[in-house]
Amino acid sequence: MEKRQPRLCADPGAFDPQYTANAQVAHVKGTVVLSFRLSAKGCAENIRVVRGLGYGLDESAMYALERYRWQKRKEPVSYVEIEFNFNPLYHSTEAPRFPKCSSQLDGRQ
């Protein structure tokens, strides 16, 4: 397998996860940690929550991660982890409006 670190094709700020209304009411802040497999096409697959916050933030982080796209690789990468930090002062209450990575590659939206 390749040893170099995966590189994102776009600024990750464009895919910030949504800070949910439930989290806003509860004043939740913290970090959601997800693990996933990075396909050879550069898309996250088999996404799992390693450490969550609840209040819809885990699902929001997964939704955002599904829209990330990395540079294509010769072989898939297993067990990558990523952290999404949630702070009500800095996060939008709107979800990213981009199609899933796999849909972008297939031409679907």
C-alpha positions as CSV (number, residue, x, y, z in Angstrom):
1,M,0.0,0.0,0.0
2,E,1.0,3.6,-0.6
3,K,2.7,5.3,2.4
4,R,2.0,9.0,1.6
5,Q,-0.7,10.9,3.4
6,P,-4.0,11.3,1.6
7,R,-4.6,14.9,0.3
8,L,-7.9,16.6,0.0
9,C,-8.9,18.0,-3.4
10,A,-10.7,21.0,-1.9
11,D,-10.5,23.3,1.1
12,P,-12.1,21.3,4.0
13,G,-13.8,24.5,5.2
14,A,-16.2,24.3,2.2
15,F,-17.5,21.1,3.8
16,D,-17.9,22.2,7.4
17,P,-20.6,20.1,9.2
18,Q,-23.8,21.6,10.3
19,Y,-24.2,22.7,13.9
20,T,-27.6,21.2,14.7
21,A,-30.5,23.0,16.4
22,N,-30.5,20.3,19.2
23,A,-26.8,21.0,19.9
24,Q,-27.5,24.7,19.9
25,V,-30.2,24.4,22.5
26,A,-28.0,22.2,24.7
27,H,-24.9,24.4,24.1
28,V,-22.8,21.4,23.1
29,K,-19.3,21.8,22.0
30,G,-16.5,19.2,21.5
31,T,-15.1,16.8,19.0
32,V,-16.6,14.0,16.9
33,V,-14.0,11.4,15.8
34,L,-14.8,9.3,12.8
35,S,-13.0,6.4,11.2
36,F,-13.4,5.4,7.6
37,R,-11.9,3.6,4.6
38,L,-10.5,5.8,1.8
39,S,-11.4,4.3,-1.5
40,A,-8.9,4.4,-4.5
41,K,-11.3,6.9,-6.1
42,G,-10.7,9.3,-3.1
43,C,-14.1,8.9,-1.3
44,A,-14.8,8.0,2.3
45,E,-16.5,4.6,2.8
46,N,-17.6,2.5,5.8
47,I,-17.8,5.6,8.0
48,R,-18.0,4.8,11.7
49,V,-18.3,7.0,14.8
50,V,-15.3,6.4,17.1
51,R,-16.2,9.1,19.6
52,G,-19.4,11.1,19.3
53,L,-21.3,14.0,20.9
54,G,-24.9,13.1,20.1
55,Y,-27.5,15.9,19.4
56,G,-27.3,15.1,15.7
57,L,-23.6,16.2,15.5
58,D,-22.3,12.7,14.8
59,E,-24.6,12.4,11.8
60,S,-23.7,15.9,10.7
61,A,-20.0,15.1,10.7
62,M,-20.7,11.9,8.7
63,Y,-22.8,13.9,6.2
64,A,-19.9,16.4,5.7
65,L,-17.3,13.6,5.4
66,E,-19.3,11.9,2.7
67,R,-18.8,15.1,0.6
68,Y,-15.0,15.2,1.0
69,R,-12.9,14.1,-1.9
70,W,-9.2,13.2,-1.7
71,Q,-6.7,12.7,-4.6
72,K,-7.1,9.3,-6.3
73,R,-4.7,6.5,-5.2
74,K,-3.5,3.3,-6.6
75,E,-4.9,1.3,-3.6
76,P,-7.5,2.1,-0.9
77,V,-6.4,3.2,2.5
78,S,-8.0,1.5,5.6
79,Y,-8.7,2.9,9.0
80,V,-8.2,6.6,8.5
81,E,-9.5,8.8,11.4
82,I,-10.7,12.4,11.2
83,E,-11.8,14.9,13.9
84,F,-14.6,17.5,13.5
85,N,-14.5,20.1,16.3
86,F,-17.9,21.7,17.1
87,N,-18.2,25.1,18.7
88,P,-21.5,27.0,18.5
89,L,-19.6,30.3,18.1
90,Y,-17.9,29.2,14.8
91,H,-20.2,26.7,13.1
92,S,-23.0,27.3,10.6
93,T,-26.4,25.9,11.2
94,E,-26.7,25.1,7.5
95,A,-25.6,21.8,6.0
96,P,-23.1,21.7,3.2
97,R,-24.9,21.8,-0.2
98,F,-22.5,19.6,-2.1
99,P,-23.3,16.1,-3.5
100,K,-21.7,13.0,-2.0
101,C,-18.2,12.3,-3.3
102,S,-19.3,9.0,-4.9
103,S,-22.1,10.9,-6.7
104,Q,-19.7,13.5,-8.0
105,L,-17.5,10.8,-9.6
106,D,-20.5,9.0,-11.1
107,G,-21.9,12.2,-12.5
108,R,-25.0,11.9,-10.2
109,Q,-26.2,14.6,-7.9
